[in-house]
Amino acid sequence: MELFMAKYGEIALKGNNKRIFEERMIKNIKRRISSLGNFTYERAQSTLYISPNPKNNEDIDFDETERRLLTVFGLGAVQRSLALPKDFNEIKRLGVPYLEKSLVSAKSFKVEAKRADKTFPMNSPELMREFGGVILDAFPHLSVNLHNPEVTVHLEIRDNYAYICPNRLTGAGGIPVGASGKALVLLSGGIDSPVAAYMMAKRGLALDMLHFESPPYTSERALLKVESLCEKLSEYCGEIRLFSVNLTRVQEDIRDNCPEEYMTILLRRAMMKIASELCRERHYCAIVTGESVGQVASQTPAAIICTDDAAILPVYRPVVGMDKIEIVAVARKIGTFNISTLPYEDCCTVFTPHRPKLKPHLADVKKLEARLNSCFIQNFAENMSIKIF
């Protein structure tokens, strides 16, 4: 029988709390793959055995199931495996045909064996040597490469079965989404904030998104781009609520009543105040942004001090120490880069000052803020829409 061995990542080290993390991870796995068919789930030795129901085994898309499992945080590795009787003759007879698809076009391989069941008559080195010889006899074009093989065949002898896997895939790692509470992400539509969302989901935070739009200065396509980002991020984050707030009147108020060089920092403070109020209403534990120190004028240390002063909750900035190349690499990995680079402007590019204030003083910023009509921020819910992904 073919199945998946989903191996735990760091949650295997959670001690007495391990069960809580397991339950959350299994819930997330079921959410990701239940639409593909009926599966059974068994736990043993920090491994989750995910087996298709025998009645619909032939209907399961194993490739798609594997792809989805690789997006579930909490899993350290995913092995698509064949479960066999714990008899070496049966392992040879059934295991070699199962490996053919992976080995027929390869040039090199090695065998890694693990004997968890110490009653099995062959130890791990013997299993590696003997089964390696069987593979060489069946596929004489192969050579053994212990350091950099094209295919690593995993053979594990566990309590009930022997398991053969032609390649172990690295899982998403981290902590199951939802195990650390729920936070609100300021999602701009650029490259950085989706990466920040992904990185905090990896640390167990369930996430909702807050996006600011400025019609008619921003187009409907800009909002559609953000919706596409939410759809992509939901593969990792689970269900996402996208809150879209019209910020046009706030921006025009800042433009008409404050010096141009302070527009960016005043706008960021307005965003933080709206985000804080939304967090208060919906009981989020933190605000998440895609800010990276020194990347733009609003992300200098002095500007960040002014921004944080407007927030009532911790502000998490998971990409704060990353450069653009590093952030782009993650964006490409999770599939958000091509969406983020679509040429539709977000509200942060509206009324951008020619010479933004790089080192604003909080006292000066607060004096300017006093000139603004605070009701535009306080009544943000009047101009807010919600969509679920």
Secondary structure, 3 states (H helix, E strand, C coil): CEEEEEEECHHHHCHHHHHHHHHHHHHHHHHHHHHHCCEEEEEECCEEEEEECHHHHHHCCHHHHHHHHCCCCCEEEEEEEEEECCCHHHHHHHHHHHHHHHHCCCCEEEEEEEECCCCCCCCHHHHHHHHHHHHHHHCCCCEECCCCCCEEEEEEECCCCEEEECCEEECCCCECCCCCCEEEEECCCCCHHHHHHHHHHHECCEEEEEEEECCCCCCHHHHHHHHHHHHHHHHHHCCCEEEEEECHHHHHHHHHHCCHHHHHHHHHHHHHHHHHHHHHHHCCCCEECCCCCCCCHHHCHHHHHHHHCCCCCCEECCCCCCCHHHHHHHHHHHCCHHHHCCCCCCHHHCCCCCCCCCCCCHHHHHHHHCCCCCHHHHCHHHHEEEEEC
